Amino acid sequence: MNQEFVQTLFYGNVGLAPEEFTGLAVRYSDPAATNGSHVLDAGGAGSDNSSIWLVGWGDDSLCGIFPKGSKAGLVHEDLGLQTIEVAGGVGGSKMRAYQDHFQWKCGIALKDWRFVVRIGSIDISNLVTKTNAADLVELMIKAQHRMPNMNAGKKFVYYMNRSVFQMLDIQRRDAVIAGGGLIYKDVDGMSVPHFRNIPIKVIDQLTELESLV
């Protein structure tokens, strides 16, 4: 369910799946839109594209929501041992089984679109082969400069998948960037990558099959 939530956070589309909420990719897909200055084109031209996201989480920028009167987060109900009918095998057969009910009523509120930046059209094959590859460091610096205020009390986080993070690490090594590059910090006893003091979260649900922005 965590994976489903993250996938919906980025790719949810109520127009195609009414049970979802509208994610960020639908909201940040057109450089010619009102928020187009926050949709950076990394120059990809193929069909194996991904994105890097810079998000400034906050109550007055982007935050999670849930229906009034309901519980926040994942709700679990233990239904105990039940008698259920088995679909396969002999028709009408019954068996005893433990049942659980999980429910998660969630959504997002985008109150200020200026605190989200998408770096889209990152061609993965070009990135890996270093052929016309996107300059990830330059694009991430540009993303930070799109933010209206980096000292606004927001929780800033970069999101990318494993392929993109690997090549960011390699590009940083190849360029021997002095300062302002990729570093690691201990957070809650774990080594967490940071770019210009902003933590990087590696997200498996960010696909490499995105449409071009």
Secondary structure, 3 states (H helix, E strand, C coil): CHHHHHHHHHHCCCCCCCCCCCCHHHHCCCCCCCCHHHEEECCCCCCCEEEEEEEEECCCCEEEECCCCCCCCCEEEEEEEEEEECCCCCCCCEEEEEEEEEECCCEEEECCHHHEEEEEEEEHHHHHHCCCCCCHHHHHHHHHHHCCCCCCCCEEEEEECHHHHHHHHHHHHHHCCCCCCEEEEEECCEEEEEECCEEEEECCCCCCCECCC
